[in-house]
């Protein structure tokens, strides 16, 4: 019952969210349908007659050209009969005075004629005794043709179209006249039938289009609403909104993007929680020391100049430790959270390693530390100079903190098998084999808890920096004999 109510509530919420998108999509589908049917109505009713007349005129002129091309051949009469049937045209071939040589229409194949002149009207008589008079406009047609400059003429009324030209007719020496007539506006009754049919087709199609548009808009809006719901719930510990892939690739890609964003947010929250959990002790300790010694100065040692100076020195040391801790946290956070690629340029690694080693040597040589260098000259890579400087600094700083009684630090830079290797080694207490895999992890502070570390982020910063340079880190150690930490970069 609870699951059902939850689903119904979610579905109601989903419907509310999809209402606007679904409504707009439905309106667009209906508008599209209306435009299609408006165009169809225009073409099938308003422009149908014009289109029909244009095609008829074009076919008539084409038939005349074909007859003219073959008019001197012996089978011209059979060809004329065929064109008459196929194009529903009336063909007369006469002399320039109106004497008929041949005629054909869509119903008769041909006529062999006996010519007579009843009532001064030119006519012909078929072998079967039937007469066909020349069209009433034939004299007008002949006058128009004789007045033409190019040997062709056209006559057109509301219902009839006539085309004519001069030709050379088979077995006749004199110039012949080709008369072709056809009927226009023959689609009037057909257009009325089409219009009535379109009314029913339009009504049925609009109903079907509405139903389809409703289902399609609902289908489109549901995955969009699901993704919207998922986007609203980003950052929650558990996202219950489901999304079924396969509707379209763009929405699938958007869903993958939201999933990736959710993973990043989850990692960010885990990072924040881990930061609070692991750093709280390191922050509390120096702050407690600073407060304690400050209170001692106020209450006890302010009168004792020597003791006061010692207490102030402790406060300064703890402040430095606190500053270093905060700087490491900020630096690692910047490396961890940024999505931007580092700005790369040509870097002289030989100069960087020598410069960082000089800084440590100047600082620690008075305390008995020795720095043995084996740094190859003029080794260049493409990288970020400040980040690489920090990585080398952290490695040497780590070696100084964990060096052995001899206080020896070895620094090596070499090119080997198309790889650039930076190695920093010491003769310290070493690292157990089971710890080597975790030594690069952030906040892995077992060694630091022994009193020599700051935050446990030094080597993690090195690893993150090297990863941004498409390289890798490596650690080798033997308990009681020392450790060697390496950065391996592509040359």
C-alpha positions as CSV (number, residue, x, y, z in Angstrom):
1,X,0.0,0.0,0.0
2,X,2.8,2.4,0.9
3,X,4.7,1.7,-2.3
4,X,1.6,2.2,-4.3
5,X,0.8,5.5,-2.7
6,X,4.4,6.7,-3.2
7,X,4.2,5.7,-6.9
8,X,0.9,7.5,-7.3
9,X,2.2,10.6,-5.6
10,X,5.3,10.6,-7.8
11,X,3.2,10.0,-10.9
12,X,0.9,13.0,-10.0
13,X,4.0,15.2,-9.5
14,X,5.4,14.0,-12.8
15,X,2.1,14.9,-14.6
16,X,2.2,18.4,-13.1
17,X,5.8,18.8,-14.3
18,X,5.1,17.5,-17.8
19,X,1.9,19.6,-18.3
20,X,3.5,22.6,-19.9
21,X,6.0,20.7,-22.1
22,X,3.3,18.2,-23.1
23,X,0.8,20.9,-23.9
24,X,3.2,22.8,-26.1
25,X,4.3,19.7,-27.9
26,X,0.6,18.8,-28.6
27,X,-0.1,22.3,-29.9
28,X,3.0,22.1,-32.3
29,X,1.8,18.7,-33.6
30,X,-1.7,20.0,-34.2
31,X,-0.3,23.1,-35.9
32,X,1.8,20.9,-38.1
33,X,-1.2,18.8,-39.1
34,X,-3.2,22.0,-39.8
35,X,-0.5,23.3,-42.1
36,X,-0.2,20.0,-44.0
37,X,-4.0,19.9,-44.6
38,X,-4.2,23.5,-45.6
39,X,-1.5,22.9,-48.2
40,X,-3.3,19.8,-49.4
41,X,-6.6,21.7,-49.7
42,X,-5.0,24.4,-51.7
43,X,-3.3,22.0,-54.1
44,X,-6.3,19.7,-54.5
45,X,-9.0,22.4,-54.9
46,X,-7.7,25.9,-55.6
47,X,-4.7,25.0,-57.7
48,X,-5.8,21.6,-59.2
49,X,-7.5,23.2,-62.2
50,X,-4.6,25.4,-63.0
51,X,-2.2,22.5,-62.6
52,X,-4.4,20.3,-64.8
53,X,-4.7,22.9,-67.6
54,X,-0.9,23.5,-67.5
55,X,-0.2,19.8,-67.9
56,X,-2.7,19.4,-70.7
57,X,-1.3,22.4,-72.7
58,X,2.3,21.0,-72.1
59,X,1.3,17.6,-73.4
60,X,-0.5,19.0,-76.4
61,X,2.5,21.1,-77.5
62,X,4.7,18.0,-77.0
63,X,2.4,15.9,-79.1
64,X,2.6,18.5,-81.9
65,X,6.4,18.5,-81.8
66,X,6.4,14.7,-82.0
67,X,4.0,14.7,-85.0
68,X,6.1,17.3,-86.8
69,X,9.3,15.3,-86.3
70,X,7.7,12.1,-87.9
71,X,5.3,13.8,-90.3
72,X,7.3,12.6,-93.4
73,X,7.3,8.9,-92.5
74,X,4.9,6.4,-94.0
75,X,3.5,5.3,-90.6
76,X,2.7,8.8,-89.5
77,X,-1.1,8.1,-89.4
78,X,-0.7,5.2,-87.0
79,X,1.5,7.3,-84.8
80,X,-1.1,10.2,-84.8
81,X,-3.8,7.7,-83.8
82,X,-1.7,6.5,-80.9
83,X,-1.0,10.0,-79.7
84,X,-4.7,10.9,-80.0
85,X,-5.7,8.0,-77.8
86,X,-2.9,8.5,-75.2
87,X,-3.5,12.3,-74.8
88,X,-7.2,12.6,-75.6
89,X,-6.6,15.1,-78.3
90,X,-8.3,16.0,-81.7
91,X,-6.0,16.1,-84.6
92,X,-6.6,17.6,-88.1
93,X,-4.0,17.8,-90.9
94,X,-5.2,20.0,-93.7
95,X,-3.8,22.2,-96.4
96,X,-3.6,25.9,-96.1
97,X,-7.2,26.3,-97.4
98,X,-8.7,23.8,-95.0
99,X,-8.8,20.7,-97.1
100,X,-8.5,17.7,-94.8
101,X,-5.6,15.3,-95.4
102,X,-6.1,13.3,-92.2
103,X,-7.8,13.4,-88.9
104,X,-7.9,11.4,-85.7
105,X,-9.3,11.6,-82.1
106,X,-9.2,9.5,-79.0
107,X,-12.1,7.2,-80.2
108,X,-11.1,6.5,-83.8
109,X,-7.9,5.2,-85.2
110,X,-8.0,7.1,-88.5
111,X,-10.2,8.3,-91.4
112,X,-9.8,7.8,-95.1
113,X,-12.0,10.6,-96.4
114,X,-14.1,11.6,-99.4
115,X,-14.2,15.4,-99.4
116,X,-17.4,17.4,-100.0
117,X,-18.5,20.9,-99.4
118,X,-22.1,21.0,-98.0
119,X,-23.4,24.5,-97.5
120,X,-19.9,25.9,-98.2
121,X,-18.6,24.2,-95.0
122,X,-15.5,22.1,-95.4
123,X,-16.2,18.6,-94.1
124,X,-15.1,15.0,-94.7
125,X,-17.0,11.8,-95.1
126,X,-15.8,8.5,-93.7
127,X,-16.1,5.2,-95.6
128,X,-18.9,4.3,-93.3
129,X,-20.9,7.4,-94.3
130,X,-20.4,9.6,-91.1
131,X,-19.3,13.2,-91.4
132,X,-17.1,15.2,-89.1
133,X,-17.1,18.9,-89.5
134,X,-14.0,21.0,-88.9
135,X,-14.1,23.0,-85.7
136,X,-16.0,26.3,-85.7
137,X,-12.8,28.2,-84.9
138,X,-10.9,26.7,-87.7
139,X,-11.0,29.8,-90.0
140,X,-9.8,31.9,-87.0
141,X,-7.1,29.3,-86.4
142,X,-5.9,29.5,-90.0
143,X,-5.9,33.3,-90.0
144,X,-3.9,33.3,-86.7
145,X,-1.4,30.8,-88.1
146,X,-0.9,32.6,-91.4
147,X,-0.2,35.8,-89.4
148,X,2.3,34.1,-87.1
149,X,6.0,35.0,-87.6
150,X,7.3,31.7,-86.3
151,X,4.9,29.2,-88.0
152,X,3.0,28.3,-84.8
153,X,-0.1,29.6,-83.1
154,X,-2.2,29.0,-80.0
155,X,-5.8,29.7,-79.3
156,X,-7.3,29.3,-75.9
157,X,-10.8,29.9,-74.5
158,X,-12.3,28.9,-71.2
159,X,-12.9,25.3,-72.3
160,X,-10.7,24.7,-75.3
161,X,-7.0,24.9,-76.2
162,X,-5.8,24.7,-79.8
163,X,-2.2,24.5,-81.0
164,X,-1.1,24.6,-84.6
165,X,1.9,24.7,-86.8
166,X,3.0,24.1,-90.4
167,X,4.4,20.6,-91.2
168,X,5.5,18.5,-94.2
169,X,2.9,15.7,-94.4
170,X,3.8,12.3,-96.0
171,X,2.9,11.9,-99.6
172,X,1.9,15.6,-100.0
173,X,4.1,18.1,-101.7
174,X,2.4,21.2,-100.4
175,X,2.8,22.6,-96.9
176,X,0.4,21.1,-94.5
177,X,-1.3,22.5,-91.4
178,X,-1.4,20.6,-88.1
179,X,-4.3,21.4,-85.8
180,X,-4.4,19.9,-82.3
181,X,-7.3,20.7,-80.0
182,X,-8.0,19.5,-76.4
183,X,-10.6,20.2,-73.7
184,X,-9.7,22.3,-70.6
185,X,-11.4,22.5,-67.2
186,X,-12.3,18.8,-67.4
187,X,-11.7,18.3,-63.7
188,X,-14.6,20.4,-62.4
189,X,-16.7,17.4,-61.3
190,X,-13.6,15.5,-60.3
191,X,-12.6,18.5,-58.0
192,X,-16.0,18.5,-56.4
193,X,-15.6,14.7,-55.6
194,X,-12.1,15.3,-54.3
195,X,-13.3,18.2,-52.2
196,X,-16.0,16.1,-50.6
197,X,-13.6,13.3,-50.1
198,X,-11.1,15.7,-48.5
199,X,-13.7,16.9,-46.0
200,X,-14.0,13.4,-44.6
201,X,-10.3,12.7,-44.9
202,X,-9.6,15.9,-43.0
203,X,-12.0,15.2,-40.2
204,X,-10.7,11.6,-39.7
205,X,-7.1,12.7,-40.0
206,X,-7.5,15.5,-37.4
207,X,-9.0,13.0,-35.0
208,X,-6.3,10.5,-35.6
209,X,-3.6,13.2,-35.5
210,X,-4.9,14.5,-32.2
211,X,-4.8,11.1,-30.6
212,X,-1.3,10.4,-32.0
213,X,-0.1,13.8,-31.0
214,X,-1.4,13.3,-27.5
215,X,0.4,10.0,-27.2
216,X,3.6,11.3,-28.8
217,X,3.7,14.4,-26.6
218,X,3.1,12.2,-23.6
219,X,5.9,9.9,-24.7
220,X,8.3,12.8,-25.3
221,X,7.4,14.6,-22.0
222,X,7.8,11.7,-19.7
223,X,11.5,11.1,-20.1
224,X,12.2,14.8,-20.0
225,X,10.2,15.1,-16.7
226,X,12.1,12.1,-15.3
227,X,15.4,13.8,-16.1
228,X,14.1,17.1,-14.6
229,X,13.2,15.2,-11.4
230,X,16.6,13.6,-11.3
231,X,18.3,17.0,-11.8
232,X,16.3,18.4,-8.9
233,X,17.4,15.5,-6.6
234,X,21.1,15.8,-7.4
235,X,23.1,15.9,-4.3
236,X,20.8,13.6,-2.3
237,X,22.3,10.5,-0.9
238,X,19.9,8.3,-2.8
239,X,18.1,9.2,-6.0
240,X,15.0,7.2,-6.6
241,X,14.1,8.7,-9.9
242,X,14.4,6.1,-12.7
243,X,15.1,6.6,-16.3
244,X,14.7,4.1,-19.1
245,X,17.2,4.5,-21.8
246,X,16.4,4.0,-25.5
247,X,14.0,6.8,-26.3
248,X,16.6,9.0,-28.0
249,X,20.3,9.3,-27.9
250,X,20.3,13.0,-26.7
251,X,18.2,12.2,-23.6
252,X,20.4,9.1,-23.0
253,X,23.4,11.3,-23.1
254,X,21.8,13.9,-20.8
255,X,21.0,11.1,-18.3
256,X,24.6,9.9,-18.4
257,X,25.7,13.5,-17.8
258,X,23.4,13.7,-14.8
259,X,24.7,10.4,-13.5
260,X,28.3,11.6,-13.9
261,X,27.4,14.9,-12.1
262,X,25.7,13.0,-9.3
263,X,28.9,10.9,-8.9
264,X,31.0,14.0,-8.8
265,X,28.7,15.5,-6.2
266,X,28.9,12.3,-4.2
267,X,32.7,12.3,-4.3
268,X,32.7,16.0,-3.4
269,X,30.6,15.3,-0.3
270,X,32.7,12.3,0.6
271,X,35.8,14.5,0.2
272,X,34.3,17.1,2.5
273,X,33.4,14.5,5.1
274,X,36.8,12.9,4.9
275,X,38.4,16.3,5.2
276,X,36.5,17.1,8.4
277,X,37.1,13.6,9.8
278,X,40.9,13.4,9.1
279,X,42.0,17.0,9.5
280,X,40.0,17.9,12.6
281,X,42.7,16.3,14.8
282,X,45.5,18.0,13.0
283,X,43.8,21.3,13.3
284,X,42.8,20.8,16.9
285,X,46.3,19.9,18.1
286,X,48.2,23.1,17.0
287,X,45.3,25.3,18.0
288,X,45.3,23.7,21.5
289,X,49.0,24.1,21.7
290,X,48.8,27.8,20.7
291,X,46.0,28.5,23.1
292,X,47.8,26.6,25.9
293,X,51.1,28.4,25.5
294,X,49.4,31.7,25.1
295,X,47.6,31.2,28.4
296,X,50.9,30.2,30.0
297,X,52.5,33.4,28.9
298,X,49.5,35.4,30.2
299,X,49.3,33.6,33.5
300,X,52.8,32.3,34.3
301,X,55.8,33.1,32.2
302,X,55.2,36.7,31.2
303,X,57.5,37.7,34.1
304,X,60.2,35.1,33.1
305,X,61.8,36.4,30.0
306,X,63.6,33.2,29.1
307,X,60.5,31.0,29.6
308,X,58.3,33.5,27.8
309,X,60.6,33.3,24.8
310,X,60.5,29.6,24.8
311,X,56.7,29.6,25.0
312,X,56.5,32.1,22.1
313,X,58.8,29.9,20.1
314,X,56.4,27.0,20.6
315,X,53.5,29.2,19.5
316,X,55.4,30.3,16.3
317,X,56.3,26.6,15.5
318,X,52.7,25.5,16.0
319,X,51.5,28.4,13.9
320,X,53.9,27.5,11.1
321,X,52.6,23.9,11.4
322,X,49.0,25.1,11.2
323,X,49.8,27.3,8.2
324,X,51.5,24.4,6.4
325,X,48.5,22.2,7.1
326,X,46.0,24.7,5.8
327,X,48.2,25.3,2.7
328,X,48.4,21.6,1.9
329,X,44.6,21.2,2.3
330,X,43.9,24.1,0.0
331,X,46.4,22.9,-2.6
332,X,45.1,19.4,-2.6
333,X,41.5,20.6,-2.8
334,X,42.4,22.7,-5.8
335,X,44.0,19.8,-7.6
336,X,41.2,17.5,-6.7
337,X,38.2,19.6,-7.5
338,X,39.3,21.5,-10.6
339,X,38.0,20.4,-14.1
340,X,40.4,22.6,-16.0
341,X,43.5,21.2,-17.6
342,X,46.8,22.6,-16.4
343,X,48.5,25.2,-18.4
344,X,51.4,23.4,-20.0
345,X,54.7,24.7,-21.4
346,X,58.3,23.6,-22.0
347,X,59.9,22.9,-18.6
348,X,63.5,22.4,-17.8
349,X,63.3,19.6,-15.2
350,X,67.1,19.8,-14.5
351,X,66.8,23.4,-13.4
352,X,63.7,22.6,-11.2
353,X,65.2,19.7,-9.4
354,X,68.5,21.5,-8.8
355,X,66.7,24.6,-7.6
356,X,64.5,22.8,-5.1
357,X,67.5,20.7,-3.9
358,X,69.5,24.0,-3.4
359,X,66.7,25.3,-1.2
360,X,66.7,22.3,1.1
361,X,70.5,22.1,1.2
362,X,70.8,25.8,2.3
363,X,68.2,25.2,5.0
364,X,69.3,21.8,6.4
365,X,73.0,21.5,5.7
366,X,73.8,23.2,9.1
367,X,71.8,20.4,10.8
368,X,74.1,17.8,9.3
369,X,72.0,16.8,6.3
370,X,73.8,15.7,3.1
371,X,72.2,15.8,-0.3
372,X,73.8,13.6,-2.9
373,X,72.8,14.6,-6.5
374,X,72.8,12.6,-9.7
375,X,70.9,15.1,-11.9
376,X,71.2,14.9,-15.7
377,X,71.6,18.1,-17.5
378,X,69.1,19.8,-19.9
379,X,66.2,17.4,-19.5
380,X,63.0,19.1,-20.8
381,X,59.3,18.0,-20.8
382,X,56.0,19.7,-21.4
383,X,54.4,20.4,-18.1
384,X,53.3,22.9,-15.5
385,X,56.4,24.4,-13.8
386,X,54.8,25.4,-10.5
387,X,53.0,22.0,-10.0
388,X,56.2,20.1,-10.8
389,X,58.2,22.3,-8.4
390,X,55.7,21.5,-5.7
391,X,55.9,17.7,-6.4
392,X,59.7,17.7,-6.2
393,X,59.5,19.8,-3.1
394,X,57.1,17.4,-1.4
395,X,59.3,14.4,-2.2
396,X,62.4,15.9,-0.8
397,X,60.5,17.2,2.2
398,X,59.2,13.8,2.9
399,X,62.7,12.3,2.6
400,X,64.1,14.9,5.0
401,X,61.3,14.2,7.6
402,X,62.0,10.4,7.5
403,X,65.8,10.3,6.9
404,X,67.9,8.0,9.0
405,X,70.6,8.8,11.5
406,X,73.1,9.5,8.7
407,X,70.7,12.2,7.4
408,X,71.5,11.3,3.8
409,X,69.1,12.3,1.0
410,X,69.7,11.1,-2.6
411,X,68.2,13.0,-5.6
412,X,68.3,11.5,-9.1
413,X,67.0,12.8,-12.4
414,X,67.6,10.7,-15.5
415,X,66.1,9.8,-18.9
416,X,65.6,6.1,-19.5
417,X,63.6,4.3,-22.3
418,X,61.7,7.4,-23.4
419,X,60.8,8.1,-19.7
420,X,61.9,10.8,-17.4
421,X,62.5,9.6,-13.8
422,X,62.8,11.7,-10.7
423,X,63.8,9.6,-7.7
424,X,64.3,10.8,-4.1
425,X,65.7,8.2,-1.6
426,X,66.6,8.1,2.1
427,X,68.2,5.7,4.7
428,X,65.3,6.1,7.1
429,X,63.2,3.6,9.0
430,X,61.5,2.3,5.8
431,X,57.9,1.4,5.1
432,X,56.3,-2.0,5.7
433,X,55.2,-3.8,2.5
434,X,51.5,-3.7,3.4
435,X,51.7,0.1,3.7
436,X,53.4,0.8,0.4
437,X,50.1,0.6,-1.6
438,X,48.5,3.2,0.7
439,X,51.3,5.6,1.1
440,X,50.1,7.8,-1.8
441,X,46.5,8.0,-0.4
442,X,45.3,11.3,1.0
443,X,45.3,11.5,4.8
444,X,47.2,8.3,5.2
445,X,49.0,9.6,8.3
446,X,50.4,6.7,10.2
447,X,53.9,7.9,9.6
448,X,52.9,11.5,10.4
449,X,51.2,10.5,13.6
450,X,54.6,9.4,14.8
451,X,55.4,13.1,15.0
452,X,57.1,13.9,11.7
453,X,54.3,14.7,9.3
454,X,51.9,17.6,8.8
455,X,48.7,16.5,7.2
456,X,49.2,13.3,5.2
457,X,48.6,15.2,2.0
458,X,52.1,15.7,0.7
459,X,52.4,12.5,-1.3
460,X,48.8,12.7,-2.3
461,X,49.5,16.1,-3.9
462,X,52.5,14.5,-5.7
463,X,50.3,11.7,-7.0
464,X,47.5,14.1,-8.2
465,X,50.1,16.4,-9.9
466,X,51.7,13.5,-11.7
467,X,48.4,12.1,-12.8
468,X,47.6,15.5,-14.4
469,X,50.8,15.1,-16.3
470,X,49.8,11.6,-17.5
471,X,52.6,10.1,-15.4
472,X,52.8,7.6,-12.5
473,X,54.3,7.3,-9.0
474,X,56.3,4.5,-7.5
475,X,57.6,3.7,-4.0
476,X,60.1,1.1,-3.0
477,X,61.2,0.5,0.6
478,X,62.7,-2.0,3.0
479,X,62.1,-1.7,6.7
480,X,65.2,-0.5,8.5
481,X,67.1,0.4,5.3
482,X,65.2,3.3,3.8
483,X,62.8,4.2,1.0
484,X,62.9,5.5,-2.6
485,X,60.0,7.5,-4.1
486,X,59.9,8.0,-7.9
487,X,58.0,10.1,-10.4
488,X,57.9,8.7,-13.9
489,X,56.9,11.1,-16.7
490,X,56.7,10.7,-20.5
491,X,59.5,12.4,-22.3
